[in-house]
Amino acid sequence: MPIGALAASLAAVRSGSLVLVLTTCVALGAPAQTPASVSTTPKLTGYIQARFQAIGDSAVFSLRRVRIGAQGNLTTWASYKVQAELRSGGTGATASTVAATDLYLALTHHLWAATIGQSKTPLSVEFIRSSTALELPERSMAVDSLSPNRDVGVKLEWNSAGTVALQGGVFNGDGINRAANRDKRFLYMGRAVVRAAKGAYLGVSAAAKPDTTTSTRDAGLLDSLLPVFERQTHYTVKVIAVGSGQALAMGRRGDADVVLSHAPEAERALVDSGYFVRRRIVMHNEFLIVGAAADPAGLRGLSDPVAAFRKIAERRGTFVSRGDQSGTHQREQLLWKRAGFADPPRSDWYLESGQGMGATLQLAEEKHGYTLTDRATYLTWRDKLQLFPMVEGDSLLYNVYHVLELNPKNASRINVAGGKALADFLLAPETQRLIGEYGKGRFGQSLFVPDAGKDASR
């Protein structure tokens, strides 16, 4: 008997996500050709892009990009490109990173071309073009926020002599230098460009990933717990990953059988209104504010997150919000209110990703900015990012998870027995032990603190 859906801020969306972009385009390139002969001598390439940023009384000089690479031909129909990037954290920073940007083999045959390895994803015209060919030093915020970056996968291209160009690809969907595909789900992408008239071209592109992630899913906890539950009970769990606000709304409508959430204020209001009959504490960890090593707002050493938010606003340091009404986003909104803002700032330094925690961390790194994250997701992504803890340990950063059982009077179609079985499982002693042990082998510390039996009023 399946448990309809587990609405939670920690699982996978089965319905999928889709990004659709309509663009006007530069002229189509010539179709792939197969020359009679080619040189196999490698060609060295590279460039340096520096940045000076001054905010209030803080100024920092950094190397935005230092790239060096090699490319060449193996045969008349096979070529390659290898490129690495060095990025510094800024003057006085000890952190810098070296990472591969391009690492691929390209195959061409008449009108067809294929690329295998890590390369640019074929969604945005602006992203496909080299940064050395852009009109401005940086790509637009919309492209950075919506367009997937380089990724590991396979691309195919067909180009009919400048009239129609089609591109499509399948990628891991985990971003640059992440070949493992931890969630076992792929990113699908396609793009088409047609010549509407002489000198005028129209394009459409789309990207979809059947599953998305949120905080606890990013940490991998459910992947270790749910198989145990399914073996013990023979239930099948369908997990839907949304922010806590959306998860609670699904429970209120009866679109889920049980909810796991970390938005205490919203949870209490719905319990008091009769939409949930039982709310029990499962575990907790903590939020922390992370940022780039340069720390342009000067947060390092602070312990008060409210004071930190005020300094970010005063110095106009880039801040990336999830912007999705998740539990993390709701806590961020609370901190802005405590800092004297009735609503989150609306300014060019305040960005909203509209995505899960992992994607938000990646955007914060790209923008050399700050974000609020849960510790579990940060530790999971730490080795792949150049973001560092700035503010932690305050009581306002306490992050607690509750499991909520629905009121069948408000949702007659729910699986009451299945929902209760999963809630009881999360609170069982053996499950609590697994929660407490999770992460110790990899990180040397637990990612969550088990709390079953404690007061759920927080």
C-alpha positions as a printed Julia matrix, in Angstrom:
458×3 Matrix{Float64}:
   0.0    0.0     0.0
   1.65   3.26   -1.03
   1.83   6.31    1.23
   0.56   8.87   -1.28
   3.18  11.59   -0.83
   5.57  12.72    1.83
   5.44  16.5     1.66
   8.66  17.7     3.18
  11.49  20.15    2.91
  13.86  17.28    2.35
  12.93  15.07   -0.56
  12.52  14.76   -4.3
   9.93  16.39   -6.56
   8.44  13.81   -8.89
   6.47  16.25  -11.01
   9.64  17.92  -12.27
  10.88  21.44  -12.86
  11.11  23.28  -16.16
  12.9   26.39  -17.33
  11.78  27.84  -20.66
  13.61  30.73  -22.29
  12.7   32.64  -25.46
  15.55  34.6   -26.99
  16.69  36.55  -29.97
  19.98  35.18  -31.15
  23.21  35.9   -32.9
  23.6   34.43  -36.34
  23.89  30.7   -36.64
  27.35  29.3   -37.1
  28.28  27.28  -40.08
  27.48  23.59  -39.89
  30.09  21.18  -38.62
  32.45  20.22  -41.41
  34.95  17.42  -41.82
  38.16  18.92  -43.29
  40.45  16.92  -45.48
  43.35  17.21  -43.01
  44.06  18.97  -39.74
  47.01  19.84  -37.56
  47.32  17.84  -34.34
  49.57  20.42  -32.65
  47.91  21.59  -29.38
  46.99  25.27  -29.08
  47.5   26.95  -25.7
  44.86  29.46  -24.59
  44.21  31.58  -21.51
  43.26  34.95  -20.05
  43.15  36.9   -16.77
  40.17  38.89  -15.48
  40.72  41.06  -12.39
  38.14  42.73  -10.14
  38.26  45.67   -7.7
  35.26  46.03   -5.4
  34.72  48.88   -2.92
  31.78  48.84   -0.49
  31.74  51.58    2.15
  35.08  51.5     3.95
  35.88  48.03    2.67
  37.8   47.43   -0.56
  39.1   44.24   -2.07
  41.08  43.32   -5.17
  40.63  39.81   -6.5
  41.33  37.73   -9.56
  37.87  37.09  -10.97
  39.16  34.5   -13.41
  42.54  33.14  -14.42
  42.1   30.51  -17.07
  44.63  28.47  -18.99
  44.01  25.56  -21.29
  44.9   23.56  -24.34
  42.85  22.44  -27.3
  43.54  20.64  -30.51
  42.62  17.93  -32.97
  43.14  14.2   -32.65
  41.87  13.33  -36.13
  39.88  15.04  -38.88
  36.69  14.3   -36.94
  37.76  14.38  -33.27
  39.02  17.31  -31.18
  39.48  18.06  -27.49
  39.64  20.91  -25.0
  41.12  21.04  -21.5
  40.84  24.23  -19.45
  41.37  25.03  -15.76
  40.49  28.11  -13.72
  42.17  29.68  -10.68
  40.03  31.99   -8.56
  41.24  33.88   -5.48
  39.19  34.86   -2.45
  40.53  38.42   -2.49
  43.29  40.46   -0.88
  44.3   39.0     2.45
  42.31  35.8     1.88
  44.01  32.47    2.31
  41.48  30.57    0.21
  41.68  30.08   -3.51
  40.48  27.33   -5.77
  41.7   25.58   -8.9
  39.08  23.71  -10.89
  38.55  22.33  -14.35
  36.1   24.31  -16.48
  36.25  22.39  -19.76
  37.28  18.78  -20.19
  35.7   17.2   -23.24
  36.04  15.33  -26.51
  34.16  16.69  -29.55
  33.2   14.59  -32.59
  32.02  16.08  -35.9
  30.61  14.65  -39.09
  29.06  16.88  -41.78
  25.97  18.48  -40.17
  26.32  16.64  -36.86
  28.46  17.24  -33.79
  28.69  15.53  -30.4
  30.46  16.54  -27.19
  31.3   14.15  -24.36
  32.62  15.31  -20.97
  32.35  18.57  -19.02
  31.32  21.5   -21.17
  28.87  24.4   -21.42
  25.2   23.46  -21.3
  23.18  24.52  -24.37
  20.47  26.72  -22.81
  21.39  30.4   -23.01
  23.02  32.17  -25.96
  24.75  34.52  -23.53
  26.21  31.63  -21.56
  27.33  29.68  -24.63
  29.4   32.66  -25.78
  32.84  33.08  -24.26
  33.14  35.74  -21.55
  35.87  37.35  -23.66
  33.24  38.03  -26.36
  30.57  39.55  -24.08
  29.67  43.23  -24.25
  29.83  43.52  -20.43
  32.32  42.09  -17.91
  29.68  39.84  -16.35
  26.73  37.88  -17.65
  23.27  39.09  -16.73
  21.71  38.13  -13.39
  18.92  36.27  -15.19
  21.4   34.07  -17.04
  23.41  33.35  -13.88
  20.24  32.52  -11.93
  18.31  30.51  -14.51
  20.81  29.0   -16.9
  22.55  25.81  -15.78
  26.33  26.18  -15.76
  28.89  23.8   -17.17
  28.07  20.2   -16.39
  29.18  16.66  -17.09
  27.24  14.89  -19.83
  26.66  14.39  -23.54
  25.55  17.0   -26.13
  24.35  16.54  -29.71
  24.05  19.26  -32.36
  22.56  19.4   -35.85
  23.02  22.52  -38.01
  21.49  22.87  -41.46
  23.75  25.42  -43.13
  22.68  28.4   -41.0
  18.91  27.92  -41.37
  18.05  25.72  -38.39
  20.23  24.66  -35.47
  19.21  22.07  -32.89
  21.08  21.25  -29.7
  20.23  18.83  -26.93
  21.97  17.13  -24.05
  21.76  14.93  -20.99
  23.79  15.97  -17.95
  24.3   14.91  -14.35
  22.64  18.14  -13.22
  25.0   18.59  -10.26
  27.12  21.36  -11.77
  30.78  21.8   -12.52
  33.32  19.18  -11.39
  30.68  16.89   -9.9
  30.85  13.66  -11.86
  29.33  11.33   -9.27
  25.63  12.27   -9.85
  24.78  11.68   -6.18
  21.01  11.86   -6.61
  20.99   9.52   -9.67
  18.83  11.96  -11.65
  19.67  13.66  -14.93
  19.22  17.15  -16.33
  17.71  17.24  -19.83
  18.2   20.28  -22.02
  17.35  21.38  -25.56
  17.68  24.45  -27.75
  16.47  25.37  -31.24
  17.35  28.39  -33.4
  15.74  29.27  -36.73
  16.42  32.03  -39.22
  13.2   34.04  -39.37
  14.49  36.5   -41.94
  17.79  37.74  -43.29
  19.82  38.81  -40.25
  17.04  37.88  -37.79
  17.03  34.7   -35.74
  14.69  33.31  -33.1
  15.51  30.72  -30.48
  13.78  28.7   -27.8
  15.4   26.6   -25.11
  14.22  24.45  -22.21
  15.73  22.53  -19.32
  14.11  20.0   -17.03
  15.25  17.83  -14.16
  12.68  15.28  -12.95
  13.76  15.77   -9.33
  14.93  18.74   -7.28
  16.44  18.9    -3.84
  16.01  20.79   -0.57
  17.92  20.98    2.68
  17.7   17.51    4.19
  17.7   15.79    0.81
  20.89  17.68   -0.05
  22.37  16.23    3.15
  21.34  12.71    2.06
  19.54  11.72    5.27
  16.34  10.44    3.64
  18.31   8.28    1.26
  19.57   6.31    4.25
  16.33   6.21    6.27
  13.52   5.53    3.81
  14.85   2.2     2.45
  14.84   0.91    6.04
  11.24   2.02    6.53
  10.11   0.46    3.26
  11.76  -2.86    4.09
  10.2   -2.96    7.54
   6.65  -1.94    6.6
   6.32  -2.8     2.87
   4.95   0.69    2.27
   6.21   2.61   -0.76
   7.01   6.25   -0.08
   6.6    8.88   -2.75
   8.63  11.88   -1.67
   7.91  15.43   -2.8
  10.61  18.03   -2.14
   9.37  21.55   -1.64
  10.07  24.27    0.87
   8.41  23.86    4.25
   5.79  26.49    3.41
   4.7   24.55    0.35
   4.88  21.24    2.21
   2.56  22.55    4.93
   0.18  23.89    2.29
   0.08  20.43    0.68
  -0.76  18.91    4.04
  -3.48  21.47    4.62
  -5.05  20.57    1.26
  -4.75  16.83    1.9
  -2.25  16.34   -0.92
   0.15  14.49    1.4
  -0.13  11.83    4.07
   2.52  13.15    6.44
   4.7   16.28    6.55
   8.26  16.81    7.78
   8.93  20.51    8.18
  11.29  23.02    9.81
   9.06  26.11    9.99
   7.89  26.1    13.66
   5.74  29.27   13.61
   3.78  28.17   10.52
   3.43  24.65   11.92
   1.96  25.84   15.23
  -0.6   28.02   13.46
  -1.87  25.1    11.37
  -1.99  22.74   14.36
  -4.01  25.33   16.3
  -6.37  25.62   13.3
  -7.0   21.87   13.28
  -5.31  20.93   10.02
  -2.84  18.64   11.8
  -3.72  16.4    14.75
  -0.23  15.66   15.98
   3.13  17.46   15.83
   6.23  15.76   17.23
   9.85  16.84   17.3
  12.27  14.64   15.32
  15.69  16.33   15.31
  17.53  19.61   15.03
  20.69  21.18   13.71
  21.52  24.84   13.22
  21.59  27.55   10.63
  24.73  29.51    9.9
  25.65  32.47    7.72
  28.35  31.61    5.2
  30.25  33.84    2.82
  33.27  34.26    0.59
  36.72  34.45    2.14
  37.04  38.14    1.24
  34.13  38.89    3.65
  33.35  42.36    2.19
  30.72  43.13    4.86
  33.1   42.28    7.7
  30.99  39.57    9.37
  33.8   37.27   10.5
  33.93  37.12   14.3
  30.31  38.15   14.86
  28.02  35.88   16.89
  24.77  37.85   16.47
  22.99  37.05   13.17
  20.8   40.16   13.45
  23.87  42.41   13.67
  25.34  40.5    10.74
  22.28  41.16    8.58
  22.46  44.86    9.44
  26.11  45.0     8.34
  25.3   43.22    5.07
  22.62  45.84    4.34
  24.8   48.79    5.4
  27.73  47.69    3.26
  25.55  46.35    0.45
  27.24  42.98    0.5
  25.72  40.5    -1.94
  23.19  38.24   -0.2
  21.55  35.25   -1.88
  18.16  34.19   -0.5
  16.34  30.98   -1.28
  13.19  33.04   -1.85
  10.98  29.94   -1.78
   9.11  30.14    1.57
  11.1   27.17    2.84
  11.95  26.89    6.51
  15.35  28.42    5.77
  13.74  31.32    3.91
  11.26  31.91    6.73
  14.1   32.07    9.26
  15.94  34.51    7.01
  12.82  36.71    6.87
  12.64  36.66   10.67
  16.25  37.83   10.92
  15.61  40.7     8.5
  12.65  41.8    10.63
  14.81  41.67   13.77
  17.36  43.77   11.87
  14.76  46.49   11.25
  13.42  45.56    7.82
   9.66  45.07    7.54
  10.31  43.04    4.39
  13.48  41.56    2.91
  15.52  44.23    1.1
  14.72  44.98   -2.5
  18.04  46.05   -3.95
  20.62  44.99   -6.5
  22.73  43.34   -3.78
  19.85  41.11   -2.61
  19.26  38.12   -4.91
  16.69  35.32   -4.78
  17.58  31.92   -6.2
  14.08  30.41   -5.95
  15.82  27.03   -5.61
  16.92  24.5    -3.02
  19.77  24.92   -0.58
  22.47  23.3    -2.7
  21.73  25.5    -5.72
  21.55  28.58   -3.48
  24.99  27.85   -2.04
  26.4   27.54   -5.56
  24.91  30.9    -6.56
  26.28  32.55   -3.41
  29.74  31.27   -4.3
  29.44  32.49   -7.88
  28.43  35.97   -6.63
  31.08  36.05   -3.86
  28.19  36.72   -1.51
  26.55  35.52    1.7
  23.65  33.19    2.39
  21.85  31.51    5.27
  22.14  27.72    5.22
  21.55  24.75    7.45
  24.75  23.15    8.72
  23.98  19.71    7.26
  23.76  20.96    3.67
  26.78  23.21    4.12
  28.94  20.34    5.38
  27.78  18.15    2.5
  28.79  20.81   -0.05
  31.76  22.32    1.82
  34.53  20.64   -0.16
  33.0   21.77   -3.46
  32.57  25.46   -2.52
  34.7   28.4    -1.47
  32.24  29.58    1.19
  33.16  29.76    4.87
  31.2   30.01    8.16
  30.88  33.64    9.27
  28.21  33.62   11.99
  27.04  30.61   14.0
  26.0   29.43   17.45
  23.24  31.94   18.31
  19.87  30.71   19.61
  18.15  32.44   16.67
  19.95  29.95   14.41
  18.37  26.89   16.05
  16.83  24.74   13.27
  14.29  22.16   14.43
  12.38  19.55   12.39
   8.91  18.25   13.31
   6.78  15.51   11.79
   3.1   16.39   11.45
   0.16  14.0    11.02
  -2.86  15.26    9.1
  -6.42  15.58   10.36
  -8.47  13.05    8.31
 -11.59  15.16    8.83
 -10.09  17.78    6.54
  -8.66  15.33    4.01
 -10.63  12.13    3.71
  -8.48  10.65    0.92
  -5.22  10.54    2.88
  -3.52   7.34    4.01
  -3.84   7.84    7.78
  -2.25   4.53    8.76
   0.69   4.98    6.39
   1.33   8.54    7.52
   1.29   7.5    11.18
   3.59   4.56   10.46
   6.21   6.83    8.91
   5.9    9.4    11.71
   6.34   6.64   14.32
   9.31   5.26   12.4
  11.11   8.62   12.48
  10.73   8.7    16.27
  11.64   5.07   16.92
  14.82   4.51   19.0
  16.7    2.74   16.21
  15.85   5.48   13.7
  16.9    8.14   16.18
  20.2    6.3    16.58
  20.69   6.32   12.8
  19.92  10.05   12.7
  22.45  10.71   15.45
  25.15   8.69   13.68
  24.51  10.12   10.22
  27.5   12.1     8.95
  30.04  11.05   11.59
  31.98   8.8     9.27
  32.32  11.42    6.54
  32.44  14.69    8.47
  33.55  13.64   11.93
  30.32  14.99   13.4
  26.62  14.25   13.22
  24.61  16.35   10.78
  21.49  16.18   12.97
  20.82  15.83   16.7
  17.99  13.37   17.48
  15.23  14.89   19.65
  12.41  12.34   19.91
  10.47  12.67   23.16
  11.48  16.29   23.79
   9.1   19.22   24.06
   7.79  20.09   20.58
   6.78  23.64   21.54
   9.9   25.27   20.06
